[in-house]
Amino acid sequence: MQLRLDVTDRVDHLPGQHYVLRLTAPDGYVAQRSYSVASAPGDPLLELFVERLDDGEVSTYLADVAEPGDQLEVRGPIGGWFAWDGETPALLVGGGTGVVPLVAMVRHAVATDRLDLLRVAVSARTLAELPYADELVAAGAIVVLTREQHGIRPAARLTAMDLFPLWEPGQTAFVCGSTGFAESASQLLVGLGFAPGAVRVERFGPSGT
C-alpha cells in the first residue's frame, strides 16, 4: 500500500533515503519500522510504500487500522550512502519491494528531465507483485519475473545478460532487495566489471523475489 503523508517542516530527502515510522500503544509499547521513500524530493507529500505482512506489528496497523487524517510519528530522512545525487549516471537494480527507493530516483529523474542518466532492471515473482510496475516499465526498466513469462522472456532469475546492456562507464550501481537478491545482483555487477566500491547495496529480510 502507498502511504502519502503531509509532514510538517519536512526536510527534502535525497532519492534513496528512508524514514522510520514509529507507533506507540496506550500502554507505552513502541514498535517502529523503516520504510523507503517512493516520492521525489519535489513532491509536496511524503510517499512510503508499506508491504502488509500478516505478522507485521506496524504494517498490519497501517494497512488495517490507520485512516486518512490520523497522525503518525515519523523520523527522517535517513541514510546518505544509498542516495542518488540526481546528476551522475546510475544503474538501478531492485527486487520485490526493493524497487521502492529506486522509484524515488526514477521520479526525481523524470521531474528534472534527467531520465537519460538512469538504467533500470527490476525483478519480482509476478508482475502483480512488482510495486510501481507501470511507472518502472514507462521509465524503460527491464523487468525480470521469476514465476511467470514477461513478454518473450520466460520465467527466470536476473542474469548478467540482463544487466550487460545497461552497463555504461562511470555509473554507480544501486541494488536493493532481499539479502539473497542483493548478494546475487551485486556479484553479477562485480562480474561485469563494476568496482565493489561503485556498488551500493540496501538489503532487507525475506521477500518475494
LINDA-V28583 format. One record per pair of residues at least 12 apart in sequence whose ideal C-beta (glycine too) atoms are under 10 Angstrom apart, sorted by sequence separation. I is the first residue (numbers start at 1). GAP is how many residues later the second one is. If there is no record, write none. Layout:
BEGIN
i=I gap=GAP
i=I gap=GAP
END
This chain:
BEGIN
i=7 gap=12
i=20 gap=12
i=21 gap=12
i=35 gap=12
i=36 gap=12
i=37 gap=12
i=50 gap=12
i=51 gap=12
i=52 gap=12
i=90 gap=12
i=105 gap=12
i=106 gap=12
i=144 gap=12
i=145 gap=12
i=146 gap=12
i=173 gap=12
i=187 gap=12
i=189 gap=12
i=20 gap=13
i=21 gap=13
i=35 gap=13
i=36 gap=13
i=50 gap=13
i=92 gap=13
i=105 gap=13
i=130 gap=13
i=137 gap=13
i=144 gap=13
i=173 gap=13
i=175 gap=13
i=186 gap=13
i=5 gap=14
i=19 gap=14
i=20 gap=14
i=21 gap=14
i=34 gap=14
i=35 gap=14
i=48 gap=14
i=92 gap=14
i=106 gap=14
i=122 gap=14
i=130 gap=14
i=144 gap=14
i=175 gap=14
i=185 gap=14
i=186 gap=14
i=18 gap=15
i=19 gap=15
i=20 gap=15
i=33 gap=15
i=35 gap=15
i=90 gap=15
i=105 gap=15
i=121 gap=15
i=122 gap=15
i=130 gap=15
i=144 gap=15
i=173 gap=15
i=186 gap=15
i=5 gap=16
i=18 gap=16
i=19 gap=16
i=35 gap=16
i=50 gap=16
i=102 gap=16
i=120 gap=16
i=127 gap=16
i=129 gap=16
i=142 gap=16
i=173 gap=16
i=185 gap=16
i=18 gap=17
i=19 gap=17
i=33 gap=17
i=84 gap=17
i=92 gap=17
i=103 gap=17
i=120 gap=17
i=122 gap=17
i=128 gap=17
i=129 gap=17
i=173 gap=17
i=182 gap=17
i=186 gap=17
i=3 gap=18
i=18 gap=18
i=19 gap=18
i=83 gap=18
i=84 gap=18
i=102 gap=18
i=127 gap=18
i=129 gap=18
i=144 gap=18
i=171 gap=18
i=183 gap=18
i=185 gap=18
i=17 gap=19
i=18 gap=19
i=82 gap=19
i=86 gap=19
i=90 gap=19
i=102 gap=19
i=103 gap=19
i=120 gap=19
i=122 gap=19
i=123 gap=19
i=124 gap=19
i=126 gap=19
i=129 gap=19
i=143 gap=19
i=144 gap=19
i=158 gap=19
i=173 gap=19
i=182 gap=19
i=16 gap=20
i=17 gap=20
i=33 gap=20
i=84 gap=20
i=102 gap=20
i=119 gap=20
i=120 gap=20
i=121 gap=20
i=122 gap=20
i=123 gap=20
i=124 gap=20
i=125 gap=20
i=126 gap=20
i=127 gap=20
i=128 gap=20
i=130 gap=20
i=142 gap=20
i=182 gap=20
i=183 gap=20
i=15 gap=21
i=16 gap=21
i=83 gap=21
i=84 gap=21
i=99 gap=21
i=118 gap=21
i=119 gap=21
i=120 gap=21
i=121 gap=21
i=122 gap=21
i=123 gap=21
i=124 gap=21
i=125 gap=21
i=126 gap=21
i=127 gap=21
i=142 gap=21
i=173 gap=21
i=182 gap=21
i=15 gap=22
i=79 gap=22
i=83 gap=22
i=84 gap=22
i=86 gap=22
i=99 gap=22
i=118 gap=22
i=119 gap=22
i=120 gap=22
i=121 gap=22
i=122 gap=22
i=123 gap=22
i=124 gap=22
i=125 gap=22
i=126 gap=22
i=127 gap=22
i=163 gap=22
i=167 gap=22
i=172 gap=22
i=173 gap=22
i=179 gap=22
i=181 gap=22
i=182 gap=22
i=14 gap=23
i=15 gap=23
i=33 gap=23
i=35 gap=23
i=85 gap=23
i=86 gap=23
i=99 gap=23
i=115 gap=23
i=118 gap=23
i=119 gap=23
i=120 gap=23
i=121 gap=23
i=122 gap=23
i=123 gap=23
i=124 gap=23
i=125 gap=23
i=127 gap=23
i=142 gap=23
i=158 gap=23
i=162 gap=23
i=166 gap=23
i=171 gap=23
i=172 gap=23
i=180 gap=23
i=181 gap=23
i=13 gap=24
i=15 gap=24
i=17 gap=24
i=33 gap=24
i=34 gap=24
i=35 gap=24
i=48 gap=24
i=84 gap=24
i=98 gap=24
i=99 gap=24
i=115 gap=24
i=124 gap=24
i=126 gap=24
i=142 gap=24
i=157 gap=24
i=164 gap=24
i=169 gap=24
i=175 gap=24
i=176 gap=24
i=177 gap=24
i=179 gap=24
i=185 gap=24
i=15 gap=25
i=31 gap=25
i=32 gap=25
i=33 gap=25
i=84 gap=25
i=86 gap=25
i=87 gap=25
i=89 gap=25
i=98 gap=25
i=99 gap=25
i=107 gap=25
i=110 gap=25
i=115 gap=25
i=141 gap=25
i=159 gap=25
i=163 gap=25
i=167 gap=25
i=172 gap=25
i=173 gap=25
i=174 gap=25
i=175 gap=25
i=176 gap=25
i=177 gap=25
i=178 gap=25
i=179 gap=25
i=184 gap=25
i=13 gap=26
i=15 gap=26
i=31 gap=26
i=32 gap=26
i=33 gap=26
i=48 gap=26
i=86 gap=26
i=88 gap=26
i=92 gap=26
i=93 gap=26
i=94 gap=26
i=95 gap=26
i=96 gap=26
i=98 gap=26
i=106 gap=26
i=124 gap=26
i=140 gap=26
i=158 gap=26
i=162 gap=26
i=163 gap=26
i=166 gap=26
i=167 gap=26
i=172 gap=26
i=173 gap=26
i=174 gap=26
i=175 gap=26
i=176 gap=26
i=177 gap=26
i=178 gap=26
i=179 gap=26
i=180 gap=26
i=181 gap=26
i=13 gap=27
i=14 gap=27
i=19 gap=27
i=21 gap=27
i=30 gap=27
i=31 gap=27
i=35 gap=27
i=87 gap=27
i=89 gap=27
i=90 gap=27
i=91 gap=27
i=92 gap=27
i=93 gap=27
i=94 gap=27
i=95 gap=27
i=96 gap=27
i=97 gap=27
i=157 gap=27
i=158 gap=27
i=160 gap=27
i=161 gap=27
i=164 gap=27
i=167 gap=27
i=171 gap=27
i=172 gap=27
i=173 gap=27
i=174 gap=27
i=175 gap=27
i=176 gap=27
i=177 gap=27
i=178 gap=27
i=179 gap=27
i=180 gap=27
i=181 gap=27
i=182 gap=27
i=12 gap=28
i=13 gap=28
i=29 gap=28
i=46 gap=28
i=48 gap=28
i=86 gap=28
i=89 gap=28
i=90 gap=28
i=91 gap=28
i=92 gap=28
i=93 gap=28
i=94 gap=28
i=95 gap=28
i=96 gap=28
i=103 gap=28
i=107 gap=28
i=110 gap=28
i=157 gap=28
i=160 gap=28
i=163 gap=28
i=164 gap=28
i=170 gap=28
i=171 gap=28
i=172 gap=28
i=173 gap=28
i=174 gap=28
i=175 gap=28
i=176 gap=28
i=178 gap=28
i=179 gap=28
i=181 gap=28
i=12 gap=29
i=19 gap=29
i=21 gap=29
i=33 gap=29
i=88 gap=29
i=89 gap=29
i=90 gap=29
i=91 gap=29
i=92 gap=29
i=93 gap=29
i=94 gap=29
i=95 gap=29
i=96 gap=29
i=103 gap=29
i=106 gap=29
i=110 gap=29
i=126 gap=29
i=159 gap=29
i=160 gap=29
i=163 gap=29
i=164 gap=29
i=178 gap=29
i=180 gap=29
i=11 gap=30
i=12 gap=30
i=13 gap=30
i=18 gap=30
i=31 gap=30
i=46 gap=30
i=87 gap=30
i=89 gap=30
i=90 gap=30
i=91 gap=30
i=92 gap=30
i=93 gap=30
i=94 gap=30
i=95 gap=30
i=102 gap=30
i=106 gap=30
i=109 gap=30
i=125 gap=30
i=158 gap=30
i=177 gap=30
i=178 gap=30
i=10 gap=31
i=12 gap=31
i=46 gap=31
i=86 gap=31
i=99 gap=31
i=100 gap=31
i=157 gap=31
i=160 gap=31
i=163 gap=31
i=177 gap=31
i=178 gap=31
i=3 gap=32
i=25 gap=32
i=85 gap=32
i=86 gap=32
i=97 gap=32
i=99 gap=32
i=100 gap=32
i=103 gap=32
i=106 gap=32
i=107 gap=32
i=160 gap=32
i=177 gap=32
i=13 gap=33
i=84 gap=33
i=96 gap=33
i=97 gap=33
i=98 gap=33
i=99 gap=33
i=103 gap=33
i=106 gap=33
i=123 gap=33
i=4 gap=34
i=5 gap=34
i=10 gap=34
i=23 gap=34
i=84 gap=34
i=96 gap=34
i=97 gap=34
i=99 gap=34
i=102 gap=34
i=105 gap=34
i=106 gap=34
i=123 gap=34
i=3 gap=35
i=4 gap=35
i=10 gap=35
i=23 gap=35
i=95 gap=35
i=96 gap=35
i=97 gap=35
i=106 gap=35
i=123 gap=35
i=146 gap=35
i=2 gap=36
i=10 gap=36
i=22 gap=36
i=25 gap=36
i=41 gap=36
i=94 gap=36
i=99 gap=36
i=103 gap=36
i=122 gap=36
i=2 gap=37
i=7 gap=37
i=21 gap=37
i=94 gap=37
i=99 gap=37
i=102 gap=37
i=121 gap=37
i=6 gap=38
i=7 gap=38
i=21 gap=38
i=23 gap=38
i=94 gap=38
i=103 gap=38
i=4 gap=39
i=6 gap=39
i=7 gap=39
i=23 gap=39
i=35 gap=39
i=37 gap=39
i=102 gap=39
i=123 gap=39
i=4 gap=40
i=5 gap=40
i=6 gap=40
i=21 gap=40
i=37 gap=40
i=4 gap=41
i=5 gap=41
i=21 gap=41
i=32 gap=41
i=34 gap=41
i=35 gap=41
i=37 gap=41
i=121 gap=41
i=3 gap=42
i=4 gap=42
i=5 gap=42
i=23 gap=42
i=32 gap=42
i=34 gap=42
i=37 gap=42
i=94 gap=42
i=99 gap=42
i=121 gap=42
i=3 gap=43
i=4 gap=43
i=5 gap=43
i=23 gap=43
i=30 gap=43
i=32 gap=43
i=36 gap=43
i=3 gap=44
i=4 gap=44
i=34 gap=44
i=92 gap=44
i=119 gap=44
i=121 gap=44
i=2 gap=45
i=3 gap=45
i=34 gap=45
i=41 gap=45
i=51 gap=45
i=121 gap=45
i=2 gap=46
i=3 gap=46
i=36 gap=46
i=40 gap=46
i=51 gap=46
i=119 gap=46
i=120 gap=46
i=1 gap=47
i=2 gap=47
i=3 gap=47
i=50 gap=47
i=92 gap=47
i=94 gap=47
i=119 gap=47
i=1 gap=48
i=2 gap=48
i=49 gap=48
i=93 gap=48
i=118 gap=48
i=119 gap=48
i=1 gap=49
i=23 gap=49
i=24 gap=49
i=51 gap=49
i=92 gap=49
i=93 gap=49
i=95 gap=49
i=119 gap=49
i=1 gap=50
i=22 gap=50
i=23 gap=50
i=49 gap=50
i=50 gap=50
i=96 gap=50
i=1 gap=51
i=21 gap=51
i=22 gap=51
i=49 gap=51
i=93 gap=51
i=95 gap=51
i=117 gap=51
i=158 gap=51
i=21 gap=52
i=22 gap=52
i=48 gap=52
i=49 gap=52
i=119 gap=52
i=157 gap=52
i=20 gap=53
i=21 gap=53
i=22 gap=53
i=47 gap=53
i=118 gap=53
i=124 gap=53
i=20 gap=54
i=21 gap=54
i=49 gap=54
i=117 gap=54
i=119 gap=54
i=120 gap=54
i=121 gap=54
i=122 gap=54
i=123 gap=54
i=19 gap=55
i=20 gap=55
i=21 gap=55
i=49 gap=55
i=122 gap=55
i=19 gap=56
i=20 gap=56
i=47 gap=56
i=118 gap=56
i=19 gap=57
i=20 gap=57
i=47 gap=57
i=1 gap=58
i=18 gap=58
i=19 gap=58
i=20 gap=58
i=36 gap=58
i=123 gap=58
i=3 gap=59
i=17 gap=59
i=18 gap=59
i=19 gap=59
i=3 gap=60
i=17 gap=60
i=18 gap=60
i=19 gap=60
i=47 gap=60
i=1 gap=61
i=16 gap=61
i=17 gap=61
i=18 gap=61
i=36 gap=61
i=38 gap=61
i=43 gap=61
i=123 gap=61
i=147 gap=61
i=1 gap=62
i=17 gap=62
i=35 gap=62
i=36 gap=62
i=38 gap=62
i=95 gap=62
i=123 gap=62
i=146 gap=62
i=147 gap=62
i=3 gap=63
i=13 gap=63
i=14 gap=63
i=16 gap=63
i=17 gap=63
i=36 gap=63
i=37 gap=63
i=38 gap=63
i=40 gap=63
i=41 gap=63
i=95 gap=63
i=146 gap=63
i=4 gap=64
i=10 gap=64
i=13 gap=64
i=16 gap=64
i=17 gap=64
i=18 gap=64
i=36 gap=64
i=37 gap=64
i=38 gap=64
i=39 gap=64
i=40 gap=64
i=43 gap=64
i=121 gap=64
i=145 gap=64
i=1 gap=65
i=5 gap=65
i=6 gap=65
i=7 gap=65
i=11 gap=65
i=12 gap=65
i=13 gap=65
i=14 gap=65
i=16 gap=65
i=17 gap=65
i=18 gap=65
i=35 gap=65
i=36 gap=65
i=38 gap=65
i=39 gap=65
i=40 gap=65
i=42 gap=65
i=43 gap=65
i=93 gap=65
i=144 gap=65
i=5 gap=66
i=10 gap=66
i=11 gap=66
i=13 gap=66
i=14 gap=66
i=16 gap=66
i=17 gap=66
i=35 gap=66
i=36 gap=66
i=37 gap=66
i=38 gap=66
i=40 gap=66
i=41 gap=66
i=42 gap=66
i=5 gap=67
i=7 gap=67
i=10 gap=67
i=15 gap=67
i=16 gap=67
i=17 gap=67
i=36 gap=67
i=37 gap=67
i=40 gap=67
i=41 gap=67
i=121 gap=67
i=14 gap=68
i=15 gap=68
i=16 gap=68
i=36 gap=68
i=38 gap=68
i=39 gap=68
i=40 gap=68
i=43 gap=68
i=3 gap=69
i=5 gap=69
i=7 gap=69
i=14 gap=69
i=15 gap=69
i=16 gap=69
i=38 gap=69
i=39 gap=69
i=40 gap=69
i=42 gap=69
i=93 gap=69
i=105 gap=69
i=13 gap=70
i=14 gap=70
i=15 gap=70
i=37 gap=70
i=40 gap=70
i=41 gap=70
i=42 gap=70
i=93 gap=70
i=3 gap=71
i=14 gap=71
i=15 gap=71
i=40 gap=71
i=41 gap=71
i=14 gap=72
i=40 gap=72
i=91 gap=72
i=102 gap=72
i=93 gap=73
i=101 gap=73
i=102 gap=73
i=16 gap=74
i=92 gap=74
i=102 gap=74
i=15 gap=75
i=91 gap=75
i=101 gap=75
i=102 gap=75
i=16 gap=76
i=91 gap=76
i=98 gap=76
i=100 gap=76
i=15 gap=77
i=91 gap=77
i=98 gap=77
i=99 gap=77
i=51 gap=78
i=90 gap=78
i=98 gap=78
i=99 gap=78
i=129 gap=78
i=130 gap=78
i=89 gap=79
i=92 gap=79
i=97 gap=79
i=98 gap=79
i=129 gap=79
i=130 gap=79
i=51 gap=80
i=89 gap=80
i=90 gap=80
i=91 gap=80
i=92 gap=80
i=93 gap=80
i=94 gap=80
i=95 gap=80
i=96 gap=80
i=97 gap=80
i=98 gap=80
i=129 gap=80
i=89 gap=81
i=90 gap=81
i=91 gap=81
i=92 gap=81
i=93 gap=81
i=94 gap=81
i=95 gap=81
i=96 gap=81
i=97 gap=81
i=18 gap=82
i=49 gap=82
i=88 gap=82
i=89 gap=82
i=90 gap=82
i=91 gap=82
i=92 gap=82
i=93 gap=82
i=94 gap=82
i=95 gap=82
i=96 gap=82
i=125 gap=82
i=126 gap=82
i=18 gap=83
i=49 gap=83
i=88 gap=83
i=89 gap=83
i=90 gap=83
i=91 gap=83
i=92 gap=83
i=93 gap=83
i=94 gap=83
i=95 gap=83
i=98 gap=83
i=124 gap=83
i=125 gap=83
i=16 gap=84
i=17 gap=84
i=88 gap=84
i=90 gap=84
i=91 gap=84
i=92 gap=84
i=93 gap=84
i=98 gap=84
i=124 gap=84
i=125 gap=84
i=16 gap=85
i=95 gap=85
i=96 gap=85
i=123 gap=85
i=124 gap=85
i=15 gap=86
i=16 gap=86
i=18 gap=86
i=95 gap=86
i=123 gap=86
i=14 gap=87
i=15 gap=87
i=17 gap=87
i=85 gap=87
i=94 gap=87
i=95 gap=87
i=98 gap=87
i=122 gap=87
i=15 gap=88
i=16 gap=88
i=84 gap=88
i=93 gap=88
i=94 gap=88
i=15 gap=89
i=16 gap=89
i=93 gap=89
i=95 gap=89
i=14 gap=90
i=15 gap=90
i=84 gap=90
i=95 gap=90
i=13 gap=91
i=14 gap=91
i=15 gap=91
i=83 gap=91
i=93 gap=91
i=94 gap=91
i=15 gap=92
i=16 gap=92
i=82 gap=92
i=93 gap=92
i=15 gap=93
i=38 gap=93
i=81 gap=93
i=82 gap=93
i=93 gap=93
i=14 gap=94
i=15 gap=94
i=38 gap=94
i=82 gap=94
i=13 gap=95
i=93 gap=95
i=15 gap=96
i=93 gap=96
i=38 gap=97
i=2 gap=98
i=91 gap=98
i=102 gap=100
i=91 gap=101
i=101 gap=101
i=100 gap=102
i=91 gap=103
i=98 gap=103
i=98 gap=104
i=98 gap=105
i=93 gap=106
i=98 gap=106
i=91 gap=107
i=97 gap=107
i=90 gap=108
i=91 gap=108
i=93 gap=108
i=94 gap=108
i=95 gap=108
i=96 gap=108
i=95 gap=109
i=98 gap=109
i=90 gap=110
i=96 gap=110
i=97 gap=110
i=96 gap=111
i=97 gap=111
i=98 gap=111
i=95 gap=112
i=96 gap=112
i=97 gap=112
i=95 gap=113
i=96 gap=113
i=95 gap=114
i=94 gap=115
i=84 gap=116
i=83 gap=117
i=82 gap=118
i=81 gap=119
i=82 gap=119
i=81 gap=120
i=82 gap=120
i=81 gap=121
i=79 gap=123
i=2 gap=129
i=1 gap=130
i=2 gap=130
i=36 gap=140
i=53 gap=152
i=51 gap=153
i=53 gap=153
i=53 gap=154
i=51 gap=156
i=51 gap=157
i=16 gap=158
i=15 gap=159
i=16 gap=160
i=36 gap=166
i=34 gap=168
i=36 gap=168
i=34 gap=170
i=16 gap=184
i=18 gap=184
i=16 gap=186
END
